[in-house]
Amino acid sequence: MTSTRRLIFLFISVLLYCMQVEATNTRLEEVFNWKELDFQFSNDEFRKSVIETEQFIPGNAIITGIEVYMDRLFISVPRIKMGVPSTLNYVSLKDVENGVSSPVLIPYPSLEDNLKDIQTSTPPLLVSVFRITADACSRLWAIDTGVKNIFTDSQQREIPPTIHVFDLKTDELLFSYSLKQKTDYVEEVSLFPNIIVDVTSGNCDDAFAYLPDVGAPAIVVYSLKSNETHRLTHNYFHFDPTAGDFYFLNKHYQWQDGLFGLALSPIDKDNYRTVYFHPLASTMEFTVSSRILQNNTISDKYLDSFRILGDRGSNSQSSVSVLDEETGIIFYTQVVKNAVICWNSYKGEEYSPNTIGMVADDPETMAFPNDIKIDKEGNIWVLTDKLPELIYSTPDLNVINMRIYRATVREAIKGTICD
């Protein structure tokens, strides 16, 4: 390489670095942020007692999932470490109007349903919820991993992985369904961090829940009508060893997480949807018809129904994704790039870095985007949470560690290639 080429290469490298460092989030509005989480207790005396018994260890709780329904923002806080008093919670969106930026989390449906009885050692109804989703029938679906102290040496299963469904109009538990060992999940390997619900408001009794298993790559499909589950496997559910390197705050990790994110298209003329999916440790995107997933007698002849959509490009690993049915835009979290990106599924373009747009990126304020949802009003909601810090070290409680952003879908894609 000549000296001139070296100078040009150096200039371009510095320019790209500066662009990355100076990148800002201008489309998404920050509505909530927390240095550490606090929870609502009946009184100060009870709060002190749960701290003394280490059922609540301030600083050990982190948000990994969000969902919006009416005037409530639901928040899941899995028991990754000891000291999480409530795994399923909510805050009022009226707090935004009242200028409350770091609201106390309210246990849902109650603190008793979340807190273990230490006298009887009876597990609570809700052990460790990673993510949640509200369906078109005013129901909240939660996937409970059933494991506390996840990713630590003291990891312990208290209940099987369990689906819980609540009536959001009455806040009553409608039903729970526990997955079956061996046929649905593999003990000490399986982990279900996400739940996607396939249903229409016109047929609430015929709902399906899709549960990606990142540990033993597969998808578990639950049918509400039959109250049964079945498990599907495919090579496309596995992690890509060339995409297993993750970087966060100048630290390097290697993850082997399989199938993680799923997004659903509108219903087609055959009454099914296109399911877009990807492993976490991968930059590839794949598709399959929901007809295939819902078939509990699937055989090898259906393997060719799974399609490669394309590649997002280097360092584009994504946890979750969501599709806006009005615009056809799929939004993705970008956990290495600290960003949110988009792709327009309605344009008919190839899936590649050239057709993917940047919605927001910032190495500080967008650090580790980990969940993304679209509400009924057409707003996109994004959670960032610095998850690797909690897993591998101790978060700095003097700085903001969790943020929640909001924007209309139209505002989020304005000026991007997705518009």
C-alpha positions in Angstrom: 0.0 0.0 0.0 1.4 3.4 -1.0 1.7 6.2 1.5 -1.1 8.1 -0.3 -3.4 5.1 0.0 -2.4 4.7 3.6 -3.4 8.4 4.3 -6.7 7.9 2.5 -7.4 4.7 4.4 -6.5 6.4 7.7 -8.8 9.4 6.9 -11.7 7.2 6.1 -11.2 5.1 9.2 -11.1 8.2 11.4 -14.2 9.7 9.7 -16.2 6.5 10.2 -15.2 6.4 13.8 -16.2 10.0 14.4 -19.5 9.4 12.7 -20.2 6.5 15.0 -19.1 8.4 18.1 -21.1 11.5 17.2 -24.2 9.7 16.1 -27.3 10.9 18.0 -30.8 9.8 18.4 -33.0 12.5 17.0 -36.2 10.7 16.1 -37.1 8.9 19.3 -38.2 10.8 22.4 -37.1 9.6 25.8 -40.1 9.2 28.1 -38.6 7.2 31.1 -35.2 6.5 32.5 -33.8 4.8 35.6 -30.4 4.6 37.3 -31.9 1.8 39.3 -35.4 0.4 39.8 -37.6 0.8 42.8 -40.9 -1.0 43.4 -44.2 -0.1 45.1 -44.6 -1.7 48.6 -47.5 -1.4 51.0 -45.5 0.7 53.4 -41.9 1.7 54.3 -41.7 -0.9 57.0 -42.5 -3.8 54.6 -40.0 -2.3 52.1 -37.3 -2.5 54.8 -38.2 -6.1 55.6 -37.8 -7.3 52.0 -34.5 -5.5 51.8 -33.3 -7.1 55.1 -34.3 -10.6 53.8 -32.6 -9.8 50.4 -35.8 -10.3 48.5 -35.0 -6.8 47.3 -31.4 -5.8 46.5 -31.4 -2.3 45.0 -29.4 -2.3 41.8 -29.9 -6.0 40.9 -33.0 -5.4 38.8 -33.1 -4.6 35.1 -35.9 -4.2 32.6 -35.8 -6.6 29.6 -39.4 -6.4 28.2 -42.1 -3.7 27.7 -45.6 -3.6 26.3 -48.2 -0.8 26.1 -51.9 -1.2 26.7 -54.2 1.9 27.1 -52.6 4.1 29.7 -50.2 1.5 31.2 -46.7 0.5 30.2 -46.0 -3.0 31.3 -42.5 -3.9 32.4 -40.8 -7.3 32.8 -37.9 -7.6 35.2 -36.5 -11.2 35.1 -34.7 -12.6 38.2 -31.3 -12.5 36.5 -29.7 -12.0 40.0 -31.0 -12.2 43.5 -33.1 -9.4 45.0 -35.9 -8.8 42.4 -39.1 -8.5 44.4 -41.4 -8.4 41.4 -40.9 -9.7 37.9 -44.0 -8.4 36.2 -44.9 -4.7 36.7 -46.4 -1.6 35.1 -46.2 2.1 35.3 -48.8 4.7 34.4 -48.3 6.7 31.2 -49.9 9.6 33.0 -46.5 9.9 34.7 -45.2 11.3 31.4 -47.7 14.1 31.6 -46.9 14.7 35.2 -43.2 15.0 34.5 -42.2 11.8 36.4 -39.2 10.4 34.5 -38.3 7.5 36.8 -41.5 6.1 38.2 -41.7 3.4 40.8 -42.7 0.0 39.4 -46.1 -1.3 40.4 -46.2 -5.2 40.7 -48.8 -6.8 38.5 -51.3 -8.2 39.1 -50.1 -7.9 42.7 -46.9 -8.1 44.8 -48.2 -11.3 46.3 -48.2 -12.9 42.9 -44.5 -12.0 42.4 -42.9 -12.4 45.9 -41.9 -15.7 47.3 -43.3 -16.7 50.7 -40.0 -17.2 52.6 -41.8 -18.9 55.5 -43.3 -21.7 53.4 -40.7 -21.4 50.5 -43.6 -21.5 48.1 -42.7 -20.2 44.7 -44.8 -17.2 43.6 -47.2 -17.3 40.6 -44.6 -15.4 38.6 -40.9 -16.4 38.9 -38.9 -14.8 36.1 -40.6 -13.1 33.2 -38.4 -11.9 30.3 -41.0 -10.5 27.9 -44.7 -9.9 27.5 -47.1 -9.0 24.7 -50.7 -7.7 24.6 -52.9 -9.2 21.9 -55.8 -7.8 19.9 -58.3 -9.3 22.5 -57.1 -7.2 25.5 -55.1 -10.0 27.0 -51.5 -9.8 28.3 -49.4 -12.9 27.6 -46.2 -13.5 29.6 -43.6 -16.1 29.2 -42.1 -17.1 32.6 -38.8 -18.9 32.3 -39.3 -20.4 35.7 -35.7 -19.9 36.6 -34.2 -17.5 39.1 -30.6 -16.2 39.3 -30.2 -16.8 35.5 -26.7 -16.7 34.2 -25.2 -17.2 37.7 -23.7 -20.1 39.5 -26.8 -20.2 41.7 -29.3 -20.6 38.9 -32.3 -22.6 40.0 -35.5 -23.7 38.4 -38.6 -23.2 40.6 -41.3 -24.0 38.0 -41.4 -25.3 34.4 -41.4 -22.6 31.7 -45.0 -21.3 31.9 -47.3 -19.1 29.8 -49.5 -16.8 31.8 -52.4 -14.9 30.3 -54.2 -12.0 32.0 -57.4 -10.2 31.2 -56.3 -6.6 30.8 -59.8 -5.3 31.4 -60.1 -7.0 34.8 -56.5 -7.8 35.6 -57.5 -11.3 36.5 -55.4 -14.4 35.5 -57.3 -16.2 32.8 -55.1 -19.3 32.7 -51.6 -20.6 32.9 -50.0 -23.3 30.8 -46.8 -25.1 31.8 -44.5 -26.5 29.1 -43.7 -30.2 29.2 -40.1 -31.3 29.9 -38.3 -33.2 27.1 -41.1 -32.7 24.6 -41.3 -28.9 24.9 -38.0 -27.9 26.6 -34.6 -29.3 27.6 -33.8 -28.9 31.3 -30.8 -26.7 32.1 -30.4 -25.7 28.4 -33.7 -24.2 27.2 -34.5 -20.6 27.8 -37.6 -18.8 26.5 -36.9 -15.0 26.4 -39.7 -14.0 24.0 -43.3 -14.6 23.3 -45.2 -13.6 20.1 -49.0 -14.0 19.8 -50.8 -14.7 16.5 -54.5 -13.8 16.8 -57.2 -11.5 15.4 -59.9 -9.6 17.4 -62.5 -11.5 15.4 -61.3 -14.9 16.5 -59.9 -14.6 20.1 -60.4 -18.3 20.9 -58.1 -19.4 18.1 -54.8 -17.8 19.2 -51.3 -19.2 18.8 -48.2 -18.2 20.9 -44.8 -18.7 19.4 -42.0 -19.2 22.0 -38.4 -19.1 20.6 -35.9 -21.3 22.6 -32.5 -19.6 22.4 -30.7 -22.3 24.4 -31.8 -25.4 22.6 -32.7 -23.8 19.3 -36.3 -24.5 18.4 -39.7 -22.9 18.5 -42.5 -24.1 20.8 -46.0 -23.3 19.5 -49.0 -23.1 21.8 -52.6 -23.4 20.5 -55.2 -21.8 22.7 -58.0 -23.8 21.0 -56.5 -27.2 21.7 -54.6 -26.1 24.8 -51.6 -28.0 23.5 -48.0 -27.3 22.5 -45.6 -28.8 19.9 -41.9 -28.1 19.3 -40.3 -27.5 15.9 -36.6 -27.5 15.0 -34.7 -26.3 12.0 -31.1 -25.4 11.1 -32.1 -21.8 10.6 -32.9 -21.5 14.3 -29.2 -22.0 15.3 -26.6 -19.4 16.0 -24.0 -18.4 13.4 -20.5 -19.0 14.8 -19.2 -16.1 12.7 -21.6 -13.8 14.3 -21.1 -14.8 17.9 -18.9 -11.9 18.9 -20.6 -9.1 20.8 -19.1 -5.9 22.0 -20.5 -3.6 24.7 -18.7 -0.7 26.4 -15.3 -1.8 25.0 -15.8 -5.3 26.3 -15.9 -8.5 24.2 -18.3 -11.4 24.7 -19.1 -14.5 22.8 -22.7 -15.6 22.8 -24.3 -18.7 21.2 -28.0 -17.6 21.4 -30.2 -19.2 18.8 -33.7 -18.3 17.7 -34.8 -15.0 19.4 -36.7 -12.5 17.3 -40.0 -13.0 15.4 -42.2 -10.5 13.6 -45.6 -11.2 12.0 -46.9 -9.9 8.7 -50.6 -9.1 8.2 -52.9 -12.1 7.5 -52.8 -13.1 3.8 -55.6 -14.4 1.6 -55.2 -17.9 3.0 -55.6 -16.6 6.6 -51.9 -17.1 7.5 -49.0 -14.8 8.1 -45.4 -14.6 7.0 -43.2 -15.1 10.1 -39.9 -13.2 9.9 -37.3 -14.7 12.3 -33.7 -14.6 13.3 -31.3 -16.0 15.9 -29.6 -13.5 18.3 -26.1 -14.6 17.3 -26.7 -14.1 13.6 -27.0 -11.3 11.0 -29.3 -13.3 8.8 -33.1 -13.0 8.5 -35.4 -15.9 7.5 -39.1 -16.4 6.8 -41.7 -19.2 7.0 -45.5 -19.3 6.8 -47.4 -19.4 10.1 -49.3 -22.3 8.4 -46.1 -24.4 8.9 -45.6 -23.4 12.5 -49.2 -24.1 13.4 -49.1 -27.6 11.9 -48.5 -30.0 14.8 -48.0 -32.9 12.4 -45.2 -31.3 10.4 -42.7 -33.6 8.8 -39.4 -33.3 6.9 -41.2 -32.5 3.7 -41.9 -29.0 5.0 -38.3 -28.2 5.7 -38.0 -26.4 2.3 -40.8 -24.0 3.4 -38.3 -22.1 5.5 -36.6 -19.4 3.4 -33.5 -17.2 3.6 -34.6 -13.6 3.3 -31.1 -11.9 3.5 -28.3 -10.6 5.5 -28.3 -7.3 7.5 -24.6 -7.0 7.4 -21.6 -7.0 9.8 -22.3 -6.5 13.5 -26.1 -6.3 12.9 -27.1 -8.9 15.6 -30.6 -8.2 16.8 -32.5 -9.4 19.8 -36.2 -8.7 18.9 -38.1 -7.2 16.0 -41.7 -6.0 15.3 -43.7 -5.3 12.1 -46.1 -2.3 11.7 -49.0 -3.6 9.7 -50.0 -0.2 8.3 -46.6 0.7 6.8 -45.1 -2.8 6.5 -42.0 -1.6 8.3 -40.0 -4.1 10.4 -38.0 -2.5 13.2 -35.0 -4.3 14.7 -32.9 -3.7 17.8 -29.1 -3.6 17.1 -27.4 -4.7 20.3 -23.8 -4.3 19.0 -24.4 -1.0 17.1 -26.5 0.4 19.9 -29.2 1.3 17.3 -32.6 0.7 15.9 -33.0 -0.1 12.2 -35.8 -0.6 9.7 -36.7 -2.5 6.6 -39.8 -2.0 4.4 -41.4 -5.4 3.7 -44.0 -3.8 1.4 -41.5 -2.4 -1.1 -40.5 -5.8 -2.5 -36.9 -4.9 -2.4 -34.1 -7.4 -1.5 -33.1 -7.7 2.1 -29.6 -6.3 2.4 -27.6 -3.4 4.0 -28.5 -1.3 1.0 -32.3 -1.4 1.8 -32.0 -1.2 5.6 -32.5 2.2 7.2 -31.1 3.7 10.4 -33.8 5.0 12.8 -31.6 5.9 15.8 -28.2 5.1 17.0 -26.1 6.5 19.9 -23.3 4.7 21.8 -24.4 6.2 25.1 -28.1 6.9 25.2 -29.1 3.9 23.0 -26.7 1.5 24.8 -28.0 -2.1 24.2 -31.6 -1.7 22.8 -33.3 -4.9 24.0 -37.0 -4.6 23.3 -39.3 -2.9 20.8 -43.0 -2.7 20.5 -45.7 -0.9 18.5 -48.9 0.1 20.2 -52.5 0.4 18.8 -52.0 4.1 18.2 -49.1 3.6 15.8 -46.3 4.5 18.2 -43.0 2.7 18.4 -41.6 2.0 21.9 -37.9 1.1 22.5 -36.2 -0.1 25.6 -32.4 0.1 26.2 -31.0 -1.6 29.3 -27.2 -2.3 29.3 -27.9 -6.0 30.0 -24.3 -7.2 29.6 -23.3 -5.0 32.6 -25.7 -6.7 34.9 -24.7 -10.2 33.6 -21.0 -9.8 33.8 -20.3 -7.0 36.3 -22.1 -4.4 38.4 -23.9 -1.5 36.9 -22.8 2.0 37.8 -25.9 3.3 39.7 -24.7 6.9 39.4 -25.6 6.9 35.7 -28.8 6.2 33.7 -28.9 2.4 33.0 -32.4 2.0 31.5 -34.3 4.2 29.1 -37.6 4.0 27.3 -38.2 5.9 24.0 -41.3 6.6 22.0 -42.2 8.0 18.6 -44.8 7.6 16.0 -43.9 5.1 13.3 -44.0 7.8 10.7 -41.6 10.0 12.7 -39.3 7.1 13.3 -38.8 6.3 9.6 -39.0 9.9 8.2 -36.0 10.6 6.0 -34.8 7.0 6.0 -34.8 4.5 3.1 -37.8 2.9 4.8 -40.0 5.9 4.2 
